[in-house]
Each structure stands twice: as structure tokens, then as C-alpha cells.
Amino acid sequence: TELDEAEKLYQKVGVMLIVLPVLSSLVVKLGRVNLLDQLFSRIDVFIYYLSFCVSLLLMNK
């Protein structure tokens, strides 16, 4: 029905409002910092980015 379609659209908009600022900050960070050195020098940073990527993948399913 139309309500179901509207609900799905609003869910996508909500996800995009979260994803767009996070992705833009990630792009800025990639431009300023050598991310690969950070990922493998500190395990907590690696786990943070890994969990971020996993959560993005799970949100899109």
C-alpha cells in the first residue's frame, strides 16, 4: 500500500541522513591522514573502522 511505500522511503531518508555526514567526514579524514598506518598500528582504531563498515553493510540489507 501507499503507507508501506512511504514508510520505506522515510526509513531510507533516515539512513541517508546518517550515512552522508559520516561518509563525508571519512572522505575528509582520508584526505588528511594516512589511514592505513593508523589502522594497523592501533587495534582499537582498526576495530572501530571495521565495526563501522560492518554496520553500514548490515543497514543496507
Backbone hydrogen bonds in HBPLUS format (Angstrom, degrees):
<---DONOR---> <-ACCEPTOR-->    atom                        ^
c    i                          cat <-CA-CA->   ^        H-A-AA   ^      H-
h    n   atom  resd res      DA  || num        DHA   H-A  angle D-A-AA Bond
n    s   type  num  typ     dist DA aas  dist angle  dist       angle   num
A0005-GLU N   A0001-THR O   3.20 MM   4  6.50 158.3  2.25 145.8 151.6     1
A0006-ALA N   A0002-GLU O   2.88 MM   4  6.09 157.7  1.93 149.1 155.4     2
A0007-GLU N   A0003-LEU O   2.88 MM   4  6.05 154.7  1.94 145.6 152.9     3
A0008-LYS N   A0004-ASP O   3.01 MM   4  6.26 158.7  2.06 147.8 152.7     4
A0009-LEU N   A0005-GLU O   3.00 MM   4  6.22 155.0  2.06 145.5 152.6     5
A0010-TYR N   A0006-ALA O   2.92 MM   4  6.17 161.2  1.96 152.4 156.8     6
A0011-GLN N   A0007-GLU O   2.98 MM   4  6.22 149.5  2.08 145.2 153.7     7
A0012-LYS N   A0008-LYS O   3.04 MM   4  6.31 155.9  2.10 146.6 152.3     8
A0013-VAL N   A0009-LEU O   2.95 MM   4  6.24 155.2  2.01 149.7 156.9     9
A0014-GLY N   A0010-TYR O   2.99 MM   4  6.16 157.9  2.04 144.6 150.2    10
A0015-VAL N   A0011-GLN O   3.05 MM   4  6.32 156.9  2.11 147.8 153.6    11
A0016-MET N   A0012-LYS O   2.91 MM   4  6.12 160.4  1.95 149.3 154.9    12
A0017-LEU N   A0013-VAL O   2.91 MM   4  6.12 148.3  2.01 148.3 156.7    13
A0018-ILE N   A0015-VAL O   3.09 MM   3  5.25 136.0  2.29  99.1 111.3    14
A0019-VAL N   A0015-VAL O   2.80 MM   4  6.02 165.0  1.82 155.5 160.5    15
A0020-LEU N   A0016-MET O   2.96 MM   4  5.71 171.5  1.96 145.6 148.4    16
A0023-LEU N   A0019-VAL O   2.80 MM   4  5.94 165.2  1.82 161.8 165.9    17
A0024-SER N   A0020-LEU O   2.93 MM   4  6.06 159.7  1.97 149.8 155.8    18
A0025-SER N   A0021-PRO O   2.93 MM   4  6.09 157.4  1.98 145.0 150.9    19
A0026-LEU N   A0022-VAL O   2.94 MM   4  6.13 146.8  2.06 142.4 152.2    20
A0027-VAL N   A0023-LEU O   2.90 MM   4  6.16 152.1  1.98 148.5 155.4    21
A0028-VAL N   A0024-SER O   3.04 MM   4  6.28 159.6  2.08 147.3 152.3    22
A0029-LYS N   A0025-SER O   2.90 MM   4  6.06 156.0  1.95 142.1 149.3    23
A0030-LEU N   A0026-LEU O   2.84 MM   4  6.06 154.4  1.91 146.9 153.9    24
A0031-GLY N   A0027-VAL O   3.07 MM   4  6.30 144.3  2.21 141.0 150.1    25
A0032-ARG N   A0028-VAL O   3.18 MM   4  6.45 133.4  2.41 140.7 152.5    26
A0032-ARG N   A0029-LYS O   3.11 MM   3  5.18 133.5  2.34  97.2 109.7    27
A0033-VAL N   A0029-LYS O   2.86 MM   4  5.81 159.7  1.91 161.4 165.2    28
A0039-LEU N   A0035-LEU O   2.85 MM   4  6.10 158.3  1.89 156.1 162.5    29
A0040-PHE N   A0036-LEU O   3.30 MM   4  6.44 161.9  2.33 149.0 151.1    30
A0041-SER N   A0037-ASP O   3.13 MM   4  6.06 124.7  2.45 139.4 152.2    31
A0042-ARG N   A0038-GLN O   3.33 MM   4  6.24 155.8  2.39 150.7 152.2    32
A0046-PHE N   A0042-ARG O   3.26 MM   4  6.51 157.0  2.32 143.4 149.9    33
A0047-ILE N   A0043-ILE O   2.92 MM   4  6.15 160.4  1.96 150.4 155.0    34
A0048-TYR N   A0044-ASP O   2.96 MM   4  6.09 151.0  2.05 139.0 147.3    35
A0049-TYR N   A0045-VAL O   3.04 MM   4  6.30 169.5  2.05 155.0 155.7    36
A0050-LEU N   A0046-PHE O   2.91 MM   4  6.02 154.3  1.97 147.3 155.6    37
A0051-SER N   A0047-ILE O   2.87 MM   4  5.96 163.9  1.90 147.8 151.9    38
A0052-PHE N   A0048-TYR O   2.96 MM   4  6.14 147.7  2.06 143.5 153.2    39
A0053-CYS N   A0049-TYR O   2.99 MM   4  6.19 159.9  2.03 146.2 150.4    40
A0054-VAL N   A0050-LEU O   2.96 MM   4  6.20 159.5  2.01 150.2 156.2    41
A0055-SER N   A0051-SER O   2.92 MM   4  6.02 158.4  1.97 143.5 149.4    42
A0056-LEU N   A0052-PHE O   3.03 MM   4  6.28 152.4  2.11 145.4 152.8    43
A0057-LEU N   A0053-CYS O   3.02 MM   4  6.28 158.0  2.07 147.1 152.8    44
A0058-LEU N   A0054-VAL O   2.93 MM   4  6.18 156.3  1.99 150.2 156.8    45
A0059-MET N   A0055-SER O   2.94 MM   4  6.07 145.4  2.07 143.3 152.1    46
A0060-ASN N   A0056-LEU O   3.30 MM   4  6.48 142.7  2.45 141.9 149.9    47
A0061-LYS N   A0058-LEU O   3.39 MM   3  5.43 158.4  2.44  99.4 105.6    48
